[in-house]
Amino acid sequence: MRNLFKALWRVITFPFVLVYIIITFPFRVIQNAYRFVNSDPEEDRPLIDSLASLATEPQARASLWDHVEDLRMHLLRMVVALAIGVGVSFYFTIPLMEYLARPVEGLDKLQAIKVTEEIGVYMRVALTSGIMIMLPYIVFEIWLFAAPGLRAREKKMGLAGIPFATILFLGGVAFTYFLLLPTALPFLGGFTEIQQLWTASDYFSFVTGMMLWIGLFFEFPLVIYILTSIGFIKPAILAQQWRLAIVIIAIIAAAVTPTVDPITMGLVMLPMSLLYFVSIGLSYIAYAGRKKRGENANETEAGSS
């Protein structure tokens, strides 16, 4: 009889409980997110010690496989998000292709010499626009994977950096389209008297590849600022090794530039070099803030003792 009353009570109260769960769900999500962002890791161990423990501690190896499983789930969600972004971009891929072809006076100035070239170009542009659409979420998944091992301040800084990362990436894309392409294409197309009959595949591979790489390079100052803020990089080292950095930038520019002419390579190197020196300045700012926080923490500990 008691079980019957319990079952009847659950049936009667179920609608009210369901309404309560629905109403309180956003508040519980906000509360859990607040706790997650403001919590410090349970164990703060140096990276070398953590790697050494994998060979001696079974618990550390089990924890590693848990992290691998978490990484798999994050990668799966990123792939699903990318598929959604590509699906959304299908609705405006043709207008986007027409816009990207403006530097060569339209799509009718390009040609396709392979049977599958048009669909290949269409999918490439759709994939590139899908990455741009879902970039904030992809960066958020990366932050979500790394957040459990970060301190509260580092979590907040990484979360706040997501919109800045998006803005910097779009800035790199805009730089490529409005400054790099109008300079590089006339040079490449007028270097000799040979008639230029560019294929759609080569043109859009050149444009989208440059946009993606330059967009990623524009993220460098933000990455350096965050790494300096959490103590991984010191600005003095960046300032001392600027000559080596220029050499590395030249190698990277030569690797990602699809042409062999020095003009295009120089146009890629110029913003990368400027961004490196901007990163040095931001690194000094982050280092000064980190040093000041350390001094304030020491004064607080001395005062409490």
C-alpha positions in Angstrom: 0.0 0.0 0.0 2.8 2.4 0.8 4.4 1.7 -2.6 1.1 2.5 -4.2 0.9 5.8 -2.5 4.5 6.6 -3.4 3.8 5.8 -7.1 0.6 7.9 -7.0 2.4 10.8 -5.4 5.1 10.7 -8.1 2.5 10.8 -10.8 0.7 13.7 -9.3 3.8 15.7 -8.6 5.6 14.9 -11.8 4.3 18.0 -13.8 5.3 20.3 -11.0 8.7 18.7 -10.7 9.2 18.9 -14.4 8.3 22.6 -14.4 10.7 23.2 -11.5 13.5 21.4 -13.4 12.9 23.4 -16.5 12.8 26.8 -14.7 15.9 26.1 -12.5 17.9 24.5 -15.4 19.4 27.9 -16.6 20.3 28.9 -13.1 22.0 25.6 -12.3 23.9 25.8 -15.6 25.1 29.3 -14.7 26.0 28.2 -11.1 28.0 25.2 -12.3 29.8 27.3 -14.9 30.6 29.9 -12.3 32.1 27.3 -10.0 34.0 25.7 -12.8 35.6 29.0 -14.0 36.5 30.1 -10.4 37.9 26.8 -9.2 41.6 25.9 -9.1 43.0 22.5 -10.1 43.1 20.0 -7.3 46.8 19.2 -8.0 49.3 21.6 -9.4 52.3 19.6 -10.6 55.1 20.6 -13.0 54.8 19.1 -16.5 58.1 17.1 -16.1 56.8 15.5 -12.9 53.5 14.6 -14.5 55.2 12.9 -17.4 57.6 11.0 -15.1 54.7 9.7 -13.0 53.2 8.0 -16.1 56.0 5.3 -15.8 55.6 4.7 -12.1 52.0 5.4 -11.1 49.2 3.3 -12.4 46.7 6.0 -11.3 48.5 8.5 -13.5 48.3 6.2 -16.5 44.6 5.7 -15.8 44.1 9.5 -15.6 46.0 9.8 -19.0 43.5 7.5 -20.7 40.6 9.6 -19.1 42.2 12.7 -20.7 42.5 10.9 -24.0 38.8 10.0 -23.9 37.9 13.6 -23.0 40.0 14.7 -26.0 38.2 12.3 -28.3 34.8 13.7 -27.2 36.0 17.3 -27.7 37.3 16.5 -31.2 34.1 14.7 -32.0 32.1 17.8 -31.0 34.4 20.0 -33.0 33.9 17.8 -36.1 30.1 17.9 -35.7 30.3 21.7 -35.3 32.4 22.0 -38.4 29.9 19.9 -40.3 27.1 22.2 -39.2 29.1 25.3 -40.2 29.8 23.8 -43.7 26.1 22.9 -44.0 25.2 26.5 -43.2 27.7 27.9 -45.6 26.2 26.0 -48.5 23.5 28.6 -48.6 25.9 31.4 -49.5 28.9 29.6 -51.0 28.1 30.8 -54.6 27.8 34.5 -53.6 31.0 34.1 -51.5 32.8 32.6 -54.5 31.7 35.5 -56.6 33.0 37.9 -54.0 36.3 36.2 -53.7 36.7 36.3 -57.5 36.3 40.1 -57.6 40.1 40.6 -57.7 40.1 38.8 -61.1 37.0 40.4 -62.3 34.5 37.6 -61.6 34.0 33.9 -61.9 33.7 34.0 -65.7 37.4 34.9 -65.8 38.3 31.5 -64.3 38.1 28.2 -66.0 37.7 24.5 -65.0 39.8 21.9 -66.9 38.7 18.9 -64.8 35.4 17.2 -64.6 35.2 17.5 -60.7 36.9 20.9 -60.5 33.8 23.0 -60.0 32.4 20.8 -57.2 35.9 20.6 -55.6 36.2 24.4 -55.6 32.7 24.7 -54.2 33.4 22.3 -51.3 36.7 24.0 -50.6 35.1 27.4 -50.2 32.3 26.0 -48.2 34.8 24.3 -45.9 36.8 27.5 -45.4 33.7 29.5 -44.6 32.5 26.8 -42.3 35.7 27.0 -40.3 35.3 30.7 -40.0 31.7 30.4 -38.9 32.4 27.8 -36.2 35.8 29.2 -35.1 34.6 30.6 -31.8 33.0 27.3 -30.9 36.2 25.4 -31.9 38.3 27.6 -29.8 35.8 27.2 -26.9 36.2 23.4 -27.1 40.0 23.7 -27.0 39.6 25.9 -23.9 37.1 23.5 -22.4 39.6 20.6 -22.7 42.5 22.6 -21.2 40.5 24.4 -18.5 40.5 21.6 -15.8 44.3 22.0 -15.5 44.3 25.8 -15.3 43.9 28.1 -12.4 40.8 30.3 -12.0 42.5 33.4 -13.4 43.9 31.4 -16.4 40.5 30.0 -17.2 39.0 33.5 -17.2 41.7 34.8 -19.4 41.4 32.0 -21.9 37.6 32.4 -22.0 37.9 36.1 -22.5 40.4 35.5 -25.3 37.9 33.6 -27.4 36.2 36.7 -29.0 39.6 38.4 -29.4 40.9 35.2 -31.2 37.9 35.4 -33.5 38.5 39.1 -34.2 42.2 38.6 -34.9 41.5 35.7 -37.2 39.0 37.7 -39.2 41.5 40.6 -39.2 44.0 38.3 -40.9 41.4 37.2 -43.4 40.5 40.9 -44.2 44.2 41.8 -44.5 44.7 39.0 -47.0 41.7 40.0 -49.2 42.0 43.7 -49.1 45.8 44.3 -49.0 47.6 41.1 -49.9 45.6 39.9 -52.9 45.3 43.3 -54.7 49.1 43.5 -54.5 50.1 39.9 -55.3 47.7 39.1 -58.1 48.7 41.9 -60.5 52.3 41.1 -60.0 51.8 37.4 -60.5 49.5 38.0 -63.5 51.7 40.6 -65.2 55.2 39.3 -64.7 55.6 38.3 -68.3 53.6 38.6 -71.5 52.2 35.1 -71.2 48.4 35.1 -71.3 46.9 34.3 -67.9 44.2 31.6 -67.9 43.9 30.7 -64.2 41.9 27.7 -63.2 39.3 28.0 -60.5 41.0 25.3 -58.5 44.4 27.0 -58.4 42.9 30.4 -57.7 40.6 29.4 -54.9 43.3 27.2 -53.4 45.6 30.2 -53.4 43.1 32.6 -51.9 41.6 30.3 -49.2 45.0 28.9 -48.2 46.4 32.4 -47.8 43.4 33.5 -45.8 43.6 30.6 -43.4 47.3 30.8 -42.8 47.4 34.6 -42.4 44.3 34.4 -40.1 46.2 31.9 -37.9 49.3 34.1 -37.9 47.2 37.0 -36.6 46.5 34.9 -33.5 50.1 35.0 -32.4 50.0 38.1 -30.2 47.1 36.8 -28.2 48.8 33.4 -27.7 52.0 35.0 -26.5 50.1 37.3 -24.1 48.2 34.3 -22.6 51.3 32.2 -22.3 53.2 35.0 -20.7 50.4 35.6 -18.3 50.5 32.0 -17.1 54.3 32.0 -16.8 55.2 29.8 -19.8 57.1 32.6 -21.7 59.3 35.5 -20.6 59.4 38.7 -22.8 63.2 39.0 -22.4 63.7 35.8 -24.3 61.4 37.0 -27.2 63.3 40.3 -27.4 66.7 38.7 -27.4 65.9 36.1 -30.1 64.2 38.4 -32.5 66.8 37.7 -35.2 66.2 34.0 -35.0 62.5 34.7 -35.1 62.8 36.6 -38.3 64.6 33.7 -39.9 61.9 31.3 -38.7 59.2 33.6 -40.0 61.0 33.7 -43.4 61.0 29.9 -43.5 57.3 29.7 -42.5 56.4 32.4 -45.1 58.2 30.4 -47.8 56.5 27.2 -46.8 52.9 28.6 -46.8 53.3 30.8 -49.8 52.1 28.8 -52.8 54.3 30.9 -55.2 58.0 31.3 -55.4 58.2 35.0 -56.0 59.8 37.2 -53.3 57.0 39.8 -53.5 54.3 37.5 -52.1 56.7 36.0 -49.6 57.6 39.5 -48.4 54.0 40.5 -48.1 53.4 37.5 -45.9 56.6 38.1 -43.9 55.8 41.8 -43.2 52.6 41.3 -41.1 54.2 38.2 -39.4 57.2 40.3 -38.4 55.1 43.2 -37.1 53.0 40.8 -35.2 56.0 39.3 -33.6 57.2 42.7 -32.3 53.7 43.5 -31.1 53.7 40.2 -29.3 56.9 41.3 -27.5 55.2 44.4 -26.3 52.1 42.5 -25.1 54.4 40.0 -23.4 56.1 42.8 -21.4 52.6 44.0 -20.4 51.5 40.6 -19.3 54.8 39.9 -17.5 54.5 43.2 -15.5 50.9 42.4 -14.5 52.0 38.9 -13.4 54.9 40.3 -11.4 52.7 42.8 -9.7 50.1 40.2 -8.8 52.9 38.0 -7.3 54.2 40.9 -5.2 50.6 41.7 -4.0 50.2 38.0 -3.1 53.4 38.0 -1.1 52.4 41.1 0.8 49.1 39.6 1.6 50.7 36.4 2.9 53.2 38.4 5.0 50.4 40.5 6.4 48.3 37.5 7.4 51.3 35.8 9.0 
